[in-house]
Amino acid sequence: MNTEIANEILKNKAIVVIRDVWGDELKKLLNALYQGGVTCAEIAFGVKTDEQTGEQIAEAVKLFGDKMIIGAGTVITESRLEIAVKAGARFCVAPDTDKDVISSAKKRGVLFIAGAFTPSEIKRAWVSGA
């Protein structure tokens, strides 16, 4: 399943990152993205509470999960990972390589895209299962 999601993301070559768009505006944005051919969207944590972001991810999955791959961004803690998974996120993205979060995602069977720049960070992400 993760391979299918990764292949779909690679095929489309883009993930639209959505930050600080809520309620009806989120629905309108996702609809416009879908109508324009976008099939991968990431709803990022960090602006409102984690629980509110989880609710937005769940709403996006409910409305567009059969048409788009909806994921979660800025998943930098295990609690955010848990919220994202419960909300139905099909992939998670982080700007870092926290081995505990990566390992937890792997155990849950969630595609995790870790941010890595240096060779050490890349190795840490790879060894952790990202």
N, C-alpha and C positions, 0 to 999 in steps of 0.2 A: 504494500500500500504506500509506504513512504517513497519507494522508488517511482511509483506512478505519479505522486504529487511532485517530486523533484523533477521528473521528466517533463511534466506539464509546465512547471515554472521555467525550466530551461527552454522549452519550445516557444513560450511566449516572450522570453527574454526580459520581462519586466514584472516587478511587484509594485503596485501603487501603494505608497505609505499614506495612511489617513491619520491625521492628528488633529484633535480639537474640533471635530465635526460631530454634532450630536442630533438625536431625534429625527425629525422630518428631513433636515438637511442631509443627514447621513443617508437616508433612504433615497433622496433625490440624487445624491452624488453617486451612490452605488449603481443606481439605474442608468445614469448617464455614462458611467464607466463601462457597464455591461453593453449598452447600446453602441458604444464606440469600439467594442471588441476587446476590452480588457477582461481577463478572466482570473487574475490574481490580485487580491487586496489584503493589506496588512493594517489592522487597527492597532495603533500604538498606545501603550500605557504611558502615563506620566502627567497628563493635564488635570484630570479629575481623579477621584478615588479609584483604586484598583477595582473595587466592586462595581462602580459605575461603568468602567471600561469593559468589564466582563459582561455586563448587561448589554452593552452596545455590540460586542462581539456576538453574543447569543442572538440578538435581533438581526444582525447582518446574516448570520448563518441561517436563521429561520426564513428570511426573505430571499436570499440569494445563494444559499448553500448548494442548491441543485444546479446552479448555473455558473458559479464562480468558486474558486478556492479561497476561502477566507482564513486568514491567519492572525496572529498576534505579534506585536512588536514591542521592543524594549522589555523583553522578558528576562529580567536580571535577578529575579529571586525565585525560590521554589514556590512561594505563595502565589506569585503572578503566574507561574507555570500551571499551578493547580486551577486557578481561576480560568485561565485560557482553555485548558483541557475540558473543564466542566462546561464552558460556554460553547464548545464545539470547534474550536480553532483546529485547523488541519495542519498547520505548521506554526513554528514559533521562531522569532528572530531576536538576537541579542547583540548589543554592540561590543560585548566582551566574551571571554572564554572561561566563565565560571564552571569549573569541573563538576561541582555538585548539581548545578542546574542542568547541565548537559547530560549527566548520568541519569538524573531523574526523568528527563524527557525521553531518553532512550528506553528506560524501564517502562514508561507509559506508552511507548510505541509512536511517539510524536516526532515528526521531522523537525529537527532543530538546526537552524542556520546561525552559527556563532560568528561573531566578529573577531577577526584575527589579522594582524599585520606583520608581526615579527615572526621569524622562524620558530621561536619558542612558543608563541601564542598559537601558531598553526599546529605545532606538534601537540600542545596541550588539548586543543579542540579535537584533534584526530584521535588521540589516545582516549579521551573521555567519551567518544562516540558520536561527535557531531559530524 
